[in-house]
């Protein structure tokens, strides 16, 4: 080995000796203490990964997002500590069901394990993450829902309204200008079915834009709100923008739910309210617990109740931030 090669090797070795401990030290830096429980820089870095494009090249933006994400981690830790203090437990196999569901998103066990490795976590660590998430959901249910006053009348009215179905036609186009031009034609007396057959990008154009009857939760929010706000046969909506493009909606009819349909909705809602059923949504290893009916029924109350409860937890907690 030449003198130059030896010199380079020594330099690289020295850099490696110093850099690795420094990196480890940085990863183990405590960025916050929540009732004396530390949140490490490594956990914050992991939570910041979805924001890398936003923070690239801007120290100011990075600091703001770090502060925002750290606050979220502090709140999650507070909720988890409350769950532990209240002896929250999971149903047998509940965590395994969620892990198996997440595992099924991947084509193979190797792909699943590769995703875990990319996330810097092993299966035991992921199980711990799932357990903590479920405990946070359960304690939040217990703490927040107990503050909300529900009446049988409000539950019955919600289920009856939620069961209403709308019959409508629509036209989907790419630009607002196209939609406005077609709306003017429709308002001038042009046949809506023919306009749909000519201009619409939706497969329903083959039926003159007819969507048949649909209920709440079947269409994207903006479309649903516009369709259910109409009541007069032949009524036309203004231009409705969704992630799919620009829509025109022609109202045809509304249909009241049958007693059997109302009871089905009521049972589904009760199951969600008592935490017996929920949806697990997300992509890859990410997941979130959702209860769609519950959110539509008392979403505002749940949000405000959660904020009030979280504020109480923060007020009685000892929180030290070291950003």
MINU-937389 format. One record per residue (C-alpha): chain; x, y, z. Coordinates in pm, 1 decimal. Example, Ala and Ser with C-alpha at 12.3 -4.5 7.8 and 13.67 -1.06 7.14 Angstrom:
% residues 2
+-------+----------+----------+----------+
| kette |       c1 |       c2 |       c3 |
+-------+----------+----------+----------+
|     A |   1230.0 |   -450.0 |    780.0 |
|     A |   1367.0 |   -106.0 |    714.0 |
+-------+----------+----------+----------+
***
This chain:
% residues 323
+-------+----------+----------+----------+
| kette |       c1 |       c2 |       c3 |
+-------+----------+----------+----------+
|     A |      0.0 |      0.0 |      0.0 |
|     A |    143.8 |    341.7 |    -93.8 |
|     A |    199.5 |    620.8 |    159.1 |
|     A |    -88.3 |    817.0 |     -2.9 |
|     A |   -327.7 |    519.7 |     29.4 |
|     A |   -226.2 |    474.7 |    393.5 |
|     A |   -287.2 |    844.0 |    459.1 |
|     A |   -634.7 |    829.8 |    301.5 |
|     A |   -721.0 |    516.6 |    501.0 |
|     A |   -612.4 |    678.7 |    825.4 |
|     A |   -810.8 |    994.2 |    751.0 |
|     A |  -1122.9 |    793.8 |    666.3 |
|     A |  -1081.2 |    588.4 |    982.0 |
|     A |  -1044.3 |    899.3 |   1196.0 |
|     A |  -1350.6 |   1061.8 |   1036.2 |
|     A |  -1550.8 |    742.7 |   1089.3 |
|     A |  -1443.3 |    718.4 |   1454.2 |
|     A |  -1559.7 |   1073.2 |   1523.8 |
|     A |  -1866.5 |   1096.6 |   1297.1 |
|     A |  -2043.5 |    780.4 |   1413.8 |
|     A |  -2047.2 |    873.6 |   1783.0 |
|     A |  -2150.5 |   1228.4 |   1692.8 |
|     A |  -2439.6 |   1093.6 |   1480.2 |
|     A |  -2546.9 |    855.6 |   1755.1 |
|     A |  -2524.7 |   1137.8 |   2007.7 |
|     A |  -2744.6 |   1357.3 |   1785.8 |
|     A |  -3001.1 |   1077.8 |   1743.8 |
|     A |  -3017.1 |   1030.3 |   2121.5 |
|     A |  -3055.7 |   1399.8 |   2194.1 |
|     A |  -3363.5 |   1472.0 |   2407.2 |
|     A |  -3585.5 |   1726.3 |   2231.7 |
|     A |  -3864.6 |   1719.3 |   2489.5 |
|     A |  -3953.3 |   1578.5 |   2830.0 |
|     A |  -4318.3 |   1494.8 |   2897.8 |
|     A |  -4364.0 |   1424.4 |   3267.8 |
|     A |  -3996.8 |   1317.6 |   3269.2 |
|     A |  -4047.0 |   1078.3 |   2973.8 |
|     A |  -3804.2 |   1176.6 |   2693.9 |
|     A |  -3882.3 |   1227.8 |   2326.0 |
|     A |  -3562.8 |   1174.9 |   2128.1 |
|     A |  -3434.6 |   1347.8 |   1817.2 |
|     A |  -3448.3 |   1010.5 |   1637.5 |
|     A |  -3825.4 |    993.4 |   1687.2 |
|     A |  -3867.6 |   1351.2 |   1569.1 |
|     A |  -3657.0 |   1283.9 |   1258.2 |
|     A |  -3874.7 |    982.9 |   1177.3 |
|     A |  -4192.6 |   1189.1 |   1217.2 |
|     A |  -4049.3 |   1461.4 |    991.1 |
|     A |  -3991.8 |   1231.7 |    692.7 |
|     A |  -4326.6 |   1311.6 |    520.5 |
|     A |  -4233.1 |   1683.2 |    527.8 |
|     A |  -3890.0 |   1655.9 |    361.6 |
|     A |  -4000.0 |   1825.3 |     38.1 |
|     A |  -4149.5 |   2118.5 |    231.1 |
|     A |  -3847.7 |   2183.8 |    450.0 |
|     A |  -3580.7 |   2135.5 |    182.5 |
|     A |  -3370.6 |   2449.0 |    145.8 |
|     A |  -3554.4 |   2662.3 |    401.1 |
|     A |  -3430.6 |   2674.4 |    759.6 |
|     A |  -3725.1 |   2892.4 |    863.5 |
|     A |  -3979.9 |   2644.4 |    727.7 |
|     A |  -3786.3 |   2356.2 |    882.5 |
|     A |  -3795.9 |   2513.9 |   1228.1 |
|     A |  -4169.4 |   2582.7 |   1204.8 |
|     A |  -4245.8 |   2227.2 |   1094.1 |
|     A |  -4013.7 |   2080.3 |   1359.4 |
|     A |  -4202.9 |   2275.9 |   1622.5 |
|     A |  -4540.3 |   2164.3 |   1483.8 |
|     A |  -4443.4 |   1795.8 |   1459.5 |
|     A |  -4278.3 |   1795.3 |   1802.0 |
|     A |  -4597.9 |   1937.3 |   1949.7 |
|     A |  -4789.2 |   1648.1 |   1790.2 |
|     A |  -4545.8 |   1399.1 |   1943.1 |
|     A |  -4586.5 |   1565.2 |   2283.0 |
|     A |  -4964.2 |   1540.7 |   2255.3 |
|     A |  -4943.4 |   1174.0 |   2155.5 |
|     A |  -4716.8 |   1103.3 |   2452.8 |
|     A |  -4957.5 |   1281.6 |   2689.2 |
|     A |  -5250.1 |   1075.8 |   2560.8 |
|     A |  -5050.0 |    752.5 |   2585.5 |
|     A |  -4947.9 |    832.2 |   2943.1 |
|     A |  -5312.4 |    894.1 |   3031.6 |
|     A |  -5406.9 |    559.5 |   2874.7 |
|     A |  -5145.6 |    383.0 |   3087.0 |
|     A |  -5257.0 |    568.1 |   3399.3 |
|     A |  -5617.6 |    461.0 |   3336.4 |
|     A |  -5513.4 |     97.6 |   3272.9 |
|     A |  -5646.0 |     89.3 |   2917.5 |
|     A |  -5624.2 |   -261.2 |   2772.1 |
|     A |  -5667.9 |   -408.4 |   2425.0 |
|     A |  -5902.3 |   -687.4 |   2322.0 |
|     A |  -5723.7 |  -1019.9 |   2260.1 |
|     A |  -5577.0 |  -1025.3 |   1909.4 |
|     A |  -5690.9 |   -669.8 |   1829.1 |
|     A |  -5338.8 |   -551.2 |   1751.8 |
|     A |  -5261.2 |   -859.4 |   1543.4 |
|     A |  -5570.5 |   -798.1 |   1326.7 |
|     A |  -5443.7 |   -451.4 |   1238.0 |
|     A |  -5090.0 |   -573.2 |   1170.8 |
|     A |  -5222.2 |   -849.3 |    944.5 |
|     A |  -5436.4 |   -596.0 |    758.5 |
|     A |  -5133.6 |   -369.7 |    708.1 |
|     A |  -4922.7 |   -668.2 |    608.4 |
|     A |  -5180.2 |   -755.9 |    340.0 |
|     A |  -5107.4 |   -424.4 |    165.2 |
|     A |  -4770.9 |   -564.2 |     60.3 |
|     A |  -4716.2 |   -818.3 |   -216.3 |
|     A |  -4491.8 |  -1039.1 |     -3.3 |
|     A |  -4345.4 |  -1082.8 |    342.4 |
|     A |  -4011.8 |   -963.9 |    203.4 |
|     A |  -4170.3 |   -639.1 |     84.9 |
|     A |  -4330.2 |   -588.4 |    427.0 |
|     A |  -3998.2 |   -648.1 |    604.4 |
|     A |  -3824.3 |   -414.6 |    360.4 |
|     A |  -4076.0 |   -139.8 |    445.3 |
|     A |  -4007.9 |   -195.2 |    815.9 |
|     A |  -3634.1 |   -167.6 |    752.0 |
|     A |  -3679.6 |    152.4 |    550.7 |
|     A |  -3879.8 |    295.9 |    840.5 |
|     A |  -3601.0 |    205.0 |   1080.4 |
|     A |  -3816.7 |    -29.7 |   1287.3 |
|     A |  -3846.3 |   -404.2 |   1342.1 |
|     A |  -4168.3 |   -604.2 |   1378.9 |
|     A |  -4159.1 |   -585.1 |   1758.4 |
|     A |  -4125.3 |   -207.6 |   1736.7 |
|     A |  -4411.0 |   -188.2 |   1489.8 |
|     A |  -4629.6 |   -398.8 |   1720.4 |
|     A |  -4549.2 |   -152.8 |   2000.6 |
|     A |  -4648.8 |    136.5 |   1772.3 |
|     A |  -4982.0 |    -31.3 |   1689.0 |
|     A |  -5047.4 |   -102.2 |   2057.4 |
|     A |  -4979.6 |    259.3 |   2150.2 |
|     A |  -5204.1 |    390.8 |   1872.3 |
|     A |  -5492.0 |    167.2 |   1981.6 |
|     A |  -5448.1 |    270.5 |   2344.5 |
|     A |  -5453.1 |    636.8 |   2241.6 |
|     A |  -5776.2 |    582.4 |   2046.7 |
|     A |  -5942.1 |    398.8 |   2336.1 |
|     A |  -5852.3 |    652.2 |   2604.8 |
|     A |  -5963.9 |    935.5 |   2376.2 |
|     A |  -6297.9 |    759.3 |   2323.7 |
|     A |  -6345.2 |    720.6 |   2696.6 |
|     A |  -6236.1 |   1072.0 |   2791.5 |
|     A |  -6405.4 |   1269.8 |   2513.0 |
|     A |  -6732.0 |   1086.4 |   2448.1 |
|     A |  -6819.4 |   1097.3 |   2817.2 |
|     A |  -6836.8 |   1477.5 |   2783.2 |
|     A |  -7089.3 |   1472.8 |   2497.5 |
|     A |  -7459.6 |   1466.2 |   2573.4 |
|     A |  -7651.1 |   1255.5 |   2322.2 |
|     A |  -8026.7 |   1221.1 |   2297.6 |
|     A |  -8233.3 |    946.9 |   2139.7 |
|     A |  -8406.0 |   1212.1 |   1930.1 |
|     A |  -8080.1 |   1342.5 |   1782.0 |
|     A |  -7967.6 |    986.5 |   1704.0 |
|     A |  -8300.3 |    900.3 |   1537.4 |
|     A |  -8301.8 |   1220.6 |   1331.4 |
|     A |  -7945.4 |   1167.0 |   1215.1 |
|     A |  -8013.4 |    808.8 |   1105.5 |
|     A |  -8326.6 |    909.8 |    917.1 |
|     A |  -8149.1 |   1195.3 |    739.1 |
|     A |  -7839.8 |    985.4 |    666.3 |
|     A |  -8058.9 |    721.5 |    505.1 |
|     A |  -8200.2 |    958.1 |    242.0 |
|     A |  -8091.7 |    879.1 |   -114.0 |
|     A |  -8067.0 |   1114.0 |   -411.0 |
|     A |  -8124.1 |   1035.8 |   -778.0 |
|     A |  -7920.3 |   1261.2 |  -1006.6 |
|     A |  -7741.7 |   1301.9 |  -1337.1 |
|     A |  -7406.8 |   1468.0 |  -1379.8 |
|     A |  -7152.9 |   1585.0 |  -1635.6 |
|     A |  -6779.5 |   1569.7 |  -1561.9 |
|     A |  -6522.9 |   1778.3 |  -1752.0 |
|     A |  -6160.7 |   1881.4 |  -1703.2 |
|     A |  -6188.3 |   2259.8 |  -1682.5 |
|     A |  -6411.9 |   2513.9 |  -1516.9 |
|     A |  -6457.0 |   2696.6 |  -1848.4 |
|     A |  -6597.5 |   2382.8 |  -2012.4 |
|     A |  -6835.5 |   2334.8 |  -1721.3 |
|     A |  -6956.5 |   2694.4 |  -1732.8 |
|     A |  -7015.0 |   2674.4 |  -2109.7 |
|     A |  -7215.3 |   2351.6 |  -2074.7 |
|     A |  -7414.3 |   2495.6 |  -1783.2 |
|     A |  -7515.7 |   2789.9 |  -2001.8 |
|     A |  -7636.7 |   2547.5 |  -2267.2 |
|     A |  -7838.9 |   2354.0 |  -2009.1 |
|     A |  -7990.1 |   2672.3 |  -1866.9 |
|     A |  -8083.7 |   2775.7 |  -2220.8 |
|     A |  -8289.8 |   2459.3 |  -2261.8 |
|     A |  -8044.8 |   2203.0 |  -2404.7 |
|     A |  -8120.6 |   1843.6 |  -2310.9 |
|     A |  -7901.3 |   1747.7 |  -2014.0 |
|     A |  -7880.6 |   1380.3 |  -2114.4 |
|     A |  -7756.4 |   1473.4 |  -2460.2 |
|     A |  -7505.4 |   1719.6 |  -2314.4 |
|     A |  -7375.1 |   1443.8 |  -2084.7 |
|     A |  -7347.1 |   1199.0 |  -2374.3 |
|     A |  -7154.0 |   1458.1 |  -2576.0 |
|     A |  -6922.2 |   1614.7 |  -2319.2 |
|     A |  -6895.0 |   1408.5 |  -2001.1 |
|     A |  -6576.1 |   1220.3 |  -1916.7 |
|     A |  -6757.4 |    987.7 |  -1676.7 |
|     A |  -6864.2 |    639.1 |  -1795.2 |
|     A |  -7217.1 |    738.3 |  -1689.3 |
|     A |  -7230.5 |    940.8 |  -2013.4 |
|     A |  -7357.0 |    619.1 |  -2175.3 |
|     A |  -7670.5 |    660.3 |  -1960.1 |
|     A |  -7701.5 |   1033.3 |  -2017.1 |
|     A |  -7507.7 |   1101.2 |  -1698.3 |
|     A |  -7759.5 |    909.5 |  -1485.5 |
|     A |  -7605.8 |    796.6 |  -1154.5 |
|     A |  -7919.5 |    632.0 |  -1019.4 |
|     A |  -7990.7 |    663.2 |   -646.9 |
|     A |  -7693.8 |    709.2 |   -412.7 |
|     A |  -7662.8 |    763.8 |    -40.9 |
|     A |  -7439.5 |    970.0 |    181.5 |
|     A |  -7079.6 |    860.8 |    191.5 |
|     A |  -7085.8 |    721.8 |   -162.5 |
|     A |  -6966.3 |   1035.6 |   -340.6 |
|     A |  -6683.3 |   1275.6 |   -263.8 |
|     A |  -6780.4 |   1539.9 |     -8.7 |
|     A |  -6818.1 |   1837.8 |   -245.0 |
|     A |  -7038.2 |   1640.6 |   -484.4 |
|     A |  -7249.7 |   1496.3 |   -202.8 |
|     A |  -7310.8 |   1834.2 |    -41.4 |
|     A |  -7424.9 |   1988.3 |   -369.9 |
|     A |  -7650.5 |   1695.9 |   -464.5 |
|     A |  -7819.8 |   1665.9 |   -125.2 |
|     A |  -7878.1 |   2041.9 |   -105.6 |
|     A |  -8115.7 |   2028.6 |   -404.5 |
|     A |  -8483.8 |   1938.2 |   -382.1 |
|     A |  -8664.2 |   2041.7 |   -701.0 |
|     A |  -8684.5 |   1802.7 |   -995.2 |
|     A |  -8476.0 |   1931.0 |  -1287.5 |
|     A |  -8279.7 |   2170.2 |  -1064.6 |
|     A |  -7922.9 |   2234.7 |  -1182.1 |
|     A |  -7626.4 |   2288.8 |   -956.6 |
|     A |  -7359.9 |   2549.8 |  -1009.7 |
|     A |  -7017.5 |   2419.4 |  -1113.0 |
|     A |  -6886.1 |   2176.6 |   -848.0 |
|     A |  -6510.7 |   2120.4 |   -822.6 |
|     A |  -6377.7 |   1788.4 |   -689.7 |
|     A |  -6050.2 |   1597.5 |   -718.6 |
|     A |  -6191.8 |   1437.5 |  -1035.4 |
|     A |  -6260.0 |   1761.5 |  -1218.9 |
|     A |  -6560.7 |   1991.9 |  -1264.0 |
|     A |  -6918.0 |   1867.2 |  -1234.1 |
|     A |  -7265.7 |   1980.6 |  -1323.0 |
|     A |  -7543.4 |   1803.1 |  -1133.7 |
|     A |  -7907.3 |   1771.9 |  -1232.1 |
|     A |  -8137.7 |   1671.8 |   -947.1 |
|     A |  -8411.5 |   1416.8 |  -1021.9 |
|     A |  -8555.0 |   1290.3 |   -692.4 |
|     A |  -8501.3 |   1206.3 |   -326.9 |
|     A |  -8605.7 |    884.2 |   -155.6 |
|     A |  -8673.4 |    844.7 |    216.9 |
|     A |  -8517.8 |    542.9 |    390.5 |
|     A |  -8727.5 |    246.1 |    494.6 |
|     A |  -8756.9 |    157.8 |    868.2 |
|     A |  -8523.3 |   -136.6 |    804.6 |
|     A |  -8260.3 |     90.3 |    647.0 |
|     A |  -8285.9 |    333.8 |    939.0 |
|     A |  -8231.4 |     50.8 |   1186.2 |
|     A |  -7925.6 |    -70.9 |    994.1 |
|     A |  -7771.6 |    277.3 |   1004.7 |
|     A |  -7857.0 |    309.9 |   1374.3 |
|     A |  -7690.1 |    -20.5 |   1461.2 |
|     A |  -7379.7 |     68.7 |   1260.8 |
|     A |  -7360.8 |    406.7 |   1435.9 |
|     A |  -7404.3 |    252.4 |   1780.9 |
|     A |  -7126.3 |      5.1 |   1703.6 |
|     A |  -6896.1 |    296.1 |   1619.7 |
|     A |  -7002.1 |    506.1 |   1919.7 |
|     A |  -6918.8 |    221.7 |   2158.3 |
|     A |  -6590.5 |    151.1 |   1981.1 |
|     A |  -6690.5 |   -194.8 |   1863.4 |
|     A |  -6620.8 |   -126.2 |   1494.9 |
|     A |  -6384.9 |    104.2 |   1305.4 |
|     A |  -6201.8 |    138.7 |    977.2 |
|     A |  -5824.2 |    114.7 |    940.2 |
|     A |  -5712.5 |    338.3 |    655.7 |
|     A |  -5375.6 |    444.6 |    515.0 |
|     A |  -5100.7 |    328.4 |    281.8 |
|     A |  -4788.9 |    123.2 |    344.3 |
|     A |  -4708.7 |    112.2 |    715.0 |
|     A |  -4910.9 |    424.4 |    790.4 |
|     A |  -5252.6 |    372.3 |    943.3 |
|     A |  -5532.2 |    568.6 |   1101.2 |
|     A |  -5844.5 |    463.0 |   1288.6 |
|     A |  -6162.0 |    609.3 |   1138.3 |
|     A |  -6530.4 |    594.1 |   1226.2 |
|     A |  -6714.9 |    765.3 |    942.3 |
|     A |  -7070.3 |    757.7 |   1079.4 |
|     A |  -6961.5 |    876.6 |   1421.3 |
|     A |  -6765.4 |   1165.3 |   1269.6 |
|     A |  -7065.8 |   1274.5 |   1063.7 |
|     A |  -7294.2 |   1250.0 |   1367.4 |
|     A |  -7085.9 |   1425.0 |   1635.3 |
|     A |  -6763.1 |   1521.1 |   1457.7 |
|     A |  -6764.2 |   1883.9 |   1574.8 |
|     A |  -6840.4 |   1786.5 |   1932.7 |
|     A |  -6566.5 |   1522.7 |   1927.8 |
|     A |  -6309.8 |   1770.0 |   1797.3 |
|     A |  -6393.4 |   2036.5 |   2054.8 |
|     A |  -6411.1 |   1782.8 |   2334.9 |
|     A |  -6070.8 |   1644.6 |   2237.0 |
|     A |  -5913.4 |   1991.9 |   2232.0 |
|     A |  -6057.9 |   2072.2 |   2576.1 |
|     A |  -5937.4 |   1741.9 |   2721.3 |
|     A |  -5592.5 |   1780.2 |   2566.0 |
|     A |  -5565.1 |   2130.2 |   2709.7 |
|     A |  -5640.8 |   1989.1 |   3054.8 |
|     A |  -5371.5 |   1723.2 |   3013.9 |
|     A |  -5118.9 |   1987.2 |   2909.1 |
|     A |  -5206.4 |   2217.3 |   3199.7 |
|     A |  -5136.4 |   1949.2 |   3459.1 |
|     A |  -4830.6 |   1806.0 |   3281.4 |
|     A |  -4464.6 |   1896.7 |   3315.5 |
|     A |  -4337.9 |   1961.6 |   2963.7 |
|     A |  -3984.5 |   2075.6 |   2881.1 |
|     A |  -3892.6 |   2145.7 |   2516.7 |
|     A |  -3530.4 |   2157.8 |   2399.7 |
|     A |  -3548.9 |   2236.0 |   2026.5 |
+-------+----------+----------+----------+
***
